[in-house]
């Protein structure tokens, strides 16, 4: 406890702010003085009250209500903020701002739209030599247990909504529930953490020019910072690995981050204690003097200019804060706008900005900037089909570390704990069709409201080859269930017979019945959240990711991908940004 005068004399306003991990230019002197006004000279105060004021300003962009100073919940959150600001994993918070703190106009060398899995390493990389503005529509999740702790990964997705959750829920026109990231760090903050590099075919088929030496060093840069590698896996993952090998998904490739046919243990962005280290932590490597990160900033459109010598160029963006206030950010000469808003956000923003199929834009009364017929086309999502088993004994085996890699499909497994009243542990074995041929498209839910998720149809299994690959993958899972190692997960019925207790639909009895297997795949299809496309390389962007026909505009995210890289895309997306 101390009086404010004593505190001032002890550390002074500047040092006081730094002692709580907040830079002087983050919190204006007005806040210090307003706090001083709240506590007249000589009054004894609790320093947690000061943390509450700073917490409210930094996180919410507003000063707190006077009653907030007596809120134990806010005091705890403020104390958490102080801890995280001084924690090495969260030092990036020193240059994160709420959009409400933005100037009405600003100028940078680079503006990146989307602080997600690719956007964070991209911003960090550019900050070494340029001034960078990184705009993220979501917030920060530095103390959200559902985001940070592996034991809560299923809760994080189950609680996804369309309003303010880190995982934003949406349902495609196929009727499949899905989710996208709405948080600094993007999808890397809401996924299952599995980290595996891309397959060789991805690079060959991508339409993007790669320097494989730089690709390797970029992967290593990411892995050094946030990836955990260990061959110590839990009992369920051990059983899955053995079942994969016993059923013929060979060879055993041990622990490796590379994409190799067979069975392997891979890396994770969850550490040994189960704490997540997402792409957001790559911002810790940034030059904080060159990078400004703004959260709760929804970009509504890209600003363009045209002249006879240069042609059409992107020159800036317009974005809004949560209060509806509008801001303009522009780039300097030779600067660029880079869209890293993801497979839904980047094509959405281009369409809202007047770049897209001419007839479609005219139908929405969007002024035509550039006629580009392929924006929002070739949308694809790898279908997921699975079986769920209730084991006959309690099990605490959260986490995914093992994958079986075949030519046309991948198999992963995890565990879920059903909440009351079920109180049920469920073991999950899932397959992913590696290269679906079925594609769909994206269209705007609103021509003016960027906060609304676009309307998407993926057309799962529209191509019969995808259905054939799914049936093959589910047969492989059937073979796994018949291996000796899986016997322990069978339950005994009243007649003393051993069988798997399936939660949901079981595999068909006759797994060589193509019609039955196809029917199973259609009825049980869900998503791995690995959707991509909408701004394909060689159709919307060139091999250097420049938007064809427009200067100073690039797209760097999964919307440019023809296929999803490897078993899980996050490793490649972070490498891509780097």
Buried (B, 14 or more C-beta within 10 A) or exposed (E): EBBBBEBBEEEEBEEBBBBBBBBEEBBEEEBBEEBBEBBEEEEEBBBBBBBBBBBBBBBBBEBBEEEBBEBEEBBBBBBBBBEBBBEEBBBBBBBBBBBBBBEEEBBBBBBBBBBBBBBBBBBBBBBEEBBBBBBBBBBBBBBBEBBBBBBBBBBBBBEBEEEEBBBBBBBBEBEBEBBBBBBBBBBBBBBBBBBBBBBEBBBEBBBBEBEEEEBEEBBBBBBEBBBBBEEEBBEBBBBBBBBBBBBEBEEEBEBBBBBBBBBBBBBBBBBEEBEBBBBBBBBBBBBBEBBBBBBBBBBBBBBBEEEEEEEBBBBBBBBBBBEEEEBBBBBEEEBBBBBBBBBBBBBBBBBBBBBBBEEBBEEBEBEEBBBBEBBBBBBBBBBBBBBBBBBBEEBEBBBBBBBBBBEBBBBBBBBBBBEEEEEBBBBBBBBBBBBBBBBBBBBBBEBEEBBEBBBBBBBBBBBEBBBBBBBBBBBBBBBBBEBEBBEEBBBEEEEEEEEBBEBEEBBBEEBEEEEBBBBBBBEBBBBBBBBBBBBBBBBBBBEEBBBBBBBBBBBBBBBBBBBBBBBBBBBBBBBBBB
